[in-house]
Amino acid sequence: MIRINLLGQIRPKASRRPVDTGAALPVLFIGAGLAFGVVVLFLLFLNYQKQVTAENNRIKVLQAQKTDLENIKQQVEAFDKQKQVLQQRVSTIEQLQRDRTGGQDLLDMVANTVSRTENLWLTTMTRKGTTLSIEGSSASVNAVANFITALKRSGYFQKVEIKETKQDDKNTSVQTFNFQLSAEITPPQVGVAPPAQAKPANTPSKAAPAATPAKKG
């Protein structure tokens, strides 16, 4: 609806009520503080989550490494057991090789020693490790003593010990002595010649050539 001012006076404008901003400022500060706190807490939460994730990944890596180390440990233990078995086998083979090495030389040495000792013969000879047990018979006790001396001088034996010597009561027609002795086998080192064998005491020496009679003039 159109209004007409007949009085010709200017109508005063309505005055606006002033706004009170003093009470709104604390609310704004509080809201801004809360928003800032929420942002900070969110950032801290993200950082904490990141650290938790990194630690979980590190734990997984360490667990995988632990599993690998346990497998390696089991393999090492298995290798150690195999090594012990192999070392035992090698030691056994070396022992057998040592026992076998020089066996023929040993028999030859004993045979030569017996052949150079008169009135003595062997009945049994047993080897156990480095110990040689010998049993035999002789016509006299001196023959047994000579045989022991020959064994010691051969360079193949040490600690030659007489175990028993007694007269054979079963054979009354001929005086016979049965003996038992043991000796430690010590073959001479490679490159070292065994000591020279002593000549039997009863070996006759070669006679000197007879002097040629002088011719008569």
C-alpha positions as CSV (number, residue, x, y, z in Angstrom):
1,M,0.0,0.0,0.0
2,I,1.3,3.4,-1.0
3,R,1.6,6.0,1.8
4,I,1.7,9.8,1.1
5,N,3.3,12.2,3.5
6,L,0.9,15.2,3.5
7,L,2.8,17.1,6.2
8,G,5.9,17.4,4.2
9,Q,8.1,16.6,7.1
10,I,10.9,14.1,6.9
11,R,10.2,11.0,8.9
12,P,12.9,10.1,11.3
13,K,14.7,6.8,10.7
14,A,14.4,4.1,13.3
15,S,17.6,3.8,15.4
16,R,19.3,0.4,15.5
17,R,20.0,-1.3,18.9
18,P,23.8,-1.6,19.5
19,V,25.1,-5.2,19.6
20,D,27.0,-6.2,22.8
21,T,30.2,-8.0,21.6
22,G,31.7,-8.3,25.0
23,A,29.9,-11.5,25.9
24,A,30.6,-13.2,22.5
25,L,34.4,-12.9,22.7
26,P,34.9,-15.5,25.4
27,V,32.7,-17.9,23.5
28,L,34.8,-17.5,20.4
29,F,38.1,-18.0,22.3
30,I,36.7,-21.1,24.0
31,G,35.5,-22.5,20.7
32,A,38.9,-21.7,19.0
33,G,40.7,-23.4,21.9
34,L,38.6,-26.5,21.7
35,A,39.1,-26.7,17.9
36,F,42.9,-26.3,18.3
37,G,43.0,-28.9,21.0
38,V,41.0,-31.3,18.9
39,V,43.4,-30.7,16.0
40,V,46.5,-31.2,18.3
41,L,45.0,-34.4,19.8
42,F,44.2,-35.7,16.3
43,L,47.7,-35.1,15.2
44,L,49.1,-36.8,18.3
45,F,46.8,-39.7,17.7
46,L,48.0,-40.0,14.1
47,N,51.6,-39.9,15.3
48,Y,50.9,-42.5,18.0
49,Q,49.2,-44.8,15.5
50,K,52.2,-44.4,13.2
51,Q,54.6,-45.4,16.0
52,V,52.4,-48.3,16.9
53,T,52.4,-49.5,13.3
54,A,56.1,-49.1,13.0
55,E,56.7,-51.1,16.3
56,N,54.3,-53.8,15.1
57,N,56.2,-54.1,11.8
58,R,59.5,-54.2,13.7
59,I,58.2,-57.0,16.0
60,K,57.1,-59.0,13.0
61,V,60.6,-58.6,11.5
62,L,62.3,-59.6,14.7
63,Q,60.0,-62.6,15.0
64,A,60.9,-63.7,11.5
65,Q,64.6,-63.3,12.3
66,K,64.1,-65.3,15.5
67,T,62.5,-68.1,13.5
68,D,65.3,-68.0,11.0
69,L,67.9,-68.1,13.8
70,E,66.1,-71.1,15.4
71,N,66.2,-73.0,12.1
72,I,69.9,-72.1,11.7
73,K,70.6,-73.3,15.3
74,Q,68.9,-76.6,14.6
75,Q,70.9,-77.0,11.4
76,V,74.1,-76.2,13.3
77,E,73.2,-78.8,16.0
78,A,72.5,-81.4,13.3
79,F,75.9,-80.6,11.6
80,D,77.7,-80.9,15.0
81,K,76.1,-84.3,15.5
82,Q,77.1,-85.4,12.0
83,K,80.6,-84.0,12.6
84,Q,81.0,-86.0,15.8
85,V,79.9,-89.2,14.0
86,L,82.3,-88.5,11.2
87,Q,85.1,-87.8,13.6
88,Q,84.4,-91.0,15.4
89,R,84.5,-92.9,12.1
90,V,87.7,-91.2,11.0
91,S,89.3,-92.0,14.4
92,T,88.2,-95.7,14.0
93,I,89.6,-95.9,10.5
94,E,92.9,-94.2,11.6
95,Q,93.2,-96.7,14.5
96,L,92.6,-99.6,12.2
97,Q,95.1,-98.2,9.7
98,R,97.6,-97.8,12.5
99,D,97.0,-101.4,13.7
100,R,97.3,-102.7,10.1
101,T,100.3,-100.6,9.1
102,G,103.5,-102.4,9.8
103,G,101.8,-105.7,10.5
104,Q,104.0,-107.6,8.1
105,D,107.1,-105.8,9.4
106,L,106.1,-106.8,12.9
107,L,105.7,-110.5,11.9
108,D,109.0,-110.5,10.1
109,M,110.7,-108.9,13.0
110,V,109.4,-111.5,15.5
111,A,110.1,-114.3,13.1
112,N,113.7,-113.1,12.6
113,T,114.2,-112.7,16.3
114,V,112.9,-116.2,17.0
115,S,115.1,-117.7,14.2
116,R,118.2,-116.1,15.8
117,T,117.4,-117.5,19.2
118,E,118.3,-121.2,19.5
119,N,116.1,-123.7,21.3
120,L,113.0,-121.5,21.3
121,W,109.7,-121.6,19.5
122,L,106.4,-119.7,19.7
123,T,103.0,-121.3,20.1
124,T,100.6,-118.3,20.1
125,M,100.9,-114.5,19.5
126,T,98.0,-112.1,20.1
127,R,97.9,-108.4,19.4
128,K,95.5,-106.1,21.2
129,G,96.0,-102.5,20.3
130,T,99.7,-101.8,20.9
131,T,100.2,-104.7,23.3
132,L,101.6,-108.0,21.9
133,S,101.2,-111.1,24.0
134,I,103.5,-114.0,23.2
135,E,103.5,-117.6,24.4
136,G,106.0,-120.2,23.6
137,S,108.4,-122.9,24.8
138,S,112.2,-123.1,25.1
139,A,114.8,-125.6,26.1
140,S,116.3,-123.4,28.8
141,V,115.6,-120.2,30.7
142,N,118.6,-118.6,29.1
143,A,116.9,-118.9,25.7
144,V,113.9,-117.0,27.0
145,A,116.2,-114.3,28.4
146,N,118.1,-114.0,25.1
147,F,114.7,-113.7,23.2
148,I,113.6,-110.9,25.5
149,T,116.9,-109.1,24.9
150,A,116.6,-109.5,21.2
151,L,113.1,-108.1,21.2
152,K,114.3,-105.0,23.1
153,R,117.2,-104.5,20.7
154,S,114.9,-104.7,17.7
155,G,113.6,-101.2,18.1
156,Y,110.0,-102.4,17.7
157,F,109.2,-103.1,21.3
158,Q,109.3,-101.5,24.7
159,K,108.4,-102.7,28.2
160,V,109.0,-106.3,27.4
161,E,107.8,-108.1,30.5
162,I,107.9,-111.8,31.3
163,K,104.6,-113.0,32.8
164,E,105.3,-116.6,33.6
165,T,108.1,-119.1,33.1
166,K,107.6,-122.7,34.3
167,Q,108.9,-126.1,33.4
168,D,106.6,-128.3,31.3
169,D,105.7,-131.3,33.5
170,K,103.8,-133.1,30.7
171,N,107.0,-133.6,28.7
172,T,109.3,-135.6,30.9
173,S,111.6,-136.9,28.3
174,V,113.0,-133.5,27.4
175,Q,113.4,-130.5,29.7
176,T,111.1,-127.8,28.3
177,F,110.1,-124.4,29.7
178,N,106.8,-122.7,28.9
179,F,106.8,-118.9,29.0
180,Q,104.4,-116.0,28.6
181,L,105.5,-112.4,28.0
182,S,104.0,-109.1,26.8
183,A,105.6,-106.2,24.9
184,E,104.5,-102.7,23.9
185,I,104.7,-102.2,20.1
186,T,106.5,-99.0,19.1
187,P,107.4,-99.2,15.4
188,P,110.4,-97.0,14.5
189,Q,109.7,-93.6,13.0
190,V,109.8,-93.2,9.2
191,G,113.3,-92.4,8.0
192,V,114.9,-93.7,11.2
193,A,116.7,-97.0,10.9
194,P,116.1,-99.6,13.6
195,P,119.0,-100.4,15.8
196,A,121.3,-103.1,14.5
197,Q,120.5,-106.6,15.7
198,A,123.0,-108.2,18.0
199,K,124.7,-111.3,16.7
200,P,123.9,-114.5,18.5
201,A,126.5,-115.4,21.1
202,N,126.9,-118.9,19.7
203,T,127.4,-117.8,16.1
204,P,130.8,-119.1,15.0
205,S,133.1,-116.5,13.6
206,K,134.9,-117.1,10.4
207,A,138.2,-118.8,10.8
208,A,141.2,-116.8,9.8
209,P,143.0,-118.1,6.7
210,A,145.8,-120.5,7.4
211,A,149.3,-119.1,7.0
212,T,151.1,-120.4,3.9
213,P,154.1,-122.4,4.8
214,A,157.4,-120.9,3.7
215,K,159.1,-122.6,0.8
216,K,162.4,-124.3,1.4
217,G,165.3,-123.0,-0.6
